[in-house]
Amino acid sequence: MVKIGPSFLKTKSQRMINRFFKKLKIYILLPEMATFWFFLLVALIIIVLNFIDLPNLTYVTPILLLLVGIPFLVVSLRLSSSNLEIKLERNQMKNIIFNLQDGIIAYDTDFKILVFNRAAEGIFGIPAEVVVGKMFSLDYASRMKSKTLMQSMFPSLAASSVNRSEIGSNIQIVDISFEDVGLELRITTTRVLDSANKLLGFVKIINDRTRQVELLKSKSAFITVAAHQLRTPVNALSWTMETLKKDEGLSEESAMFVTNGLKAANKLSKIVNDLLDVAKIEEGRFGYKFAEVDLVQFLSDLLEADNSAAEEYGVNLYFEKPEESAITIMIDKERLALALNNVIDNAIKYNVKNGTVTVKISRLPDSPFIEVSIADTGIGVSSENLEKLFTKFFRGENVVKIQTEGSGLGLYIAKNIIKRHGGDVRVESELNRGTTFHFFLPTDPSLIPKKEFILD
């Protein structure tokens, strides 16, 4: 309990007076106040002269008034010039925003729409004057009968949406598919802050990806047809080689040719299957069956199956289990096993003799995600190649020198499988020191996309 007495009140009064004079001092010393103080000084001189009856002062007052007028004229011209520049910049910005190819919707914290450019008018089929200045709410959207605009403003209401945002990012990126109107939109929402980090509103950038998705479907359809046409002769070749290998009457040289032919056929079969998987992923029809799975046991079984490959390459495979004996999350076991095996296989194949591959599970603090990291002591990846690592058909220069064969599709498939689980992938690497992949999987099933989606 604080006792309030005369001394307290006196101290408080002194603080208030000191604050007042401090602010007054700052205000008085502002550069913008120079003209005001000059005018005040001249005005005081004029007032004093009016009370003094001296000869030869007839022209003093007009001269002083002229001296006052000149600074005010200069200030007025500067203000007019500044206002003109501001208006020109504002008009230029409006023209740029209005003519952007992407739709732009800006609104304040009360969801009052402030900007609705020409591209947004074309995407949603709504004139700007209908929505600008209006408070956008679910009730208002239902009266407008525009499902596309409503779901774009509130992506959580969309039946077909996929979150593209990076974990922990303040920028929300969502892909929404409107199958009934044949529209594919990517919506990026960012916050608008002032200099004091106070939230002023939001800006949505709507990218119409309909044509891009159609081209992607066409390309995937071509790959699917080509891969299916290749699969039949490749399977026939594999079957033939397996049959010949069983023939005990083959000479040693013929048996070697058959073994090499079988290996080549199996590698070709894997490339064909990878191409088919990529086509299905990009068309949104890879097929996922999610179920509750103990991630710890799942990884234990997975690594046990990889032990033989690790022994073959002379690599030590370790599993650092979490303190929890079981962590249950929603995953597709078959698809997630494919994603992790693609990374573990690379970690084993491109490692050094007696090197290590360490798989670790950990919970992210204050986040609904589990991290699965796969660290190796292998050849690593250069910083220039890190950004390309998950693109289709990419293989690092140092990898190609060690092993010329490979499709460059494994990591692309792995990343898309993790994305379909509502997670994300990050990687860090150093040449000749090793690489670490970080896979983030959600513990909250609501973060998993509601349906399979067409991916980039």
Order of alpha helices (4+ residues) and beta strands (2+ residues): alpha-alpha-alpha-beta-beta-alpha-alpha-alpha-alpha-beta-beta-beta-beta-alpha-alpha-beta-alpha-beta-beta-alpha-beta-beta-alpha-alpha-alpha-beta-beta
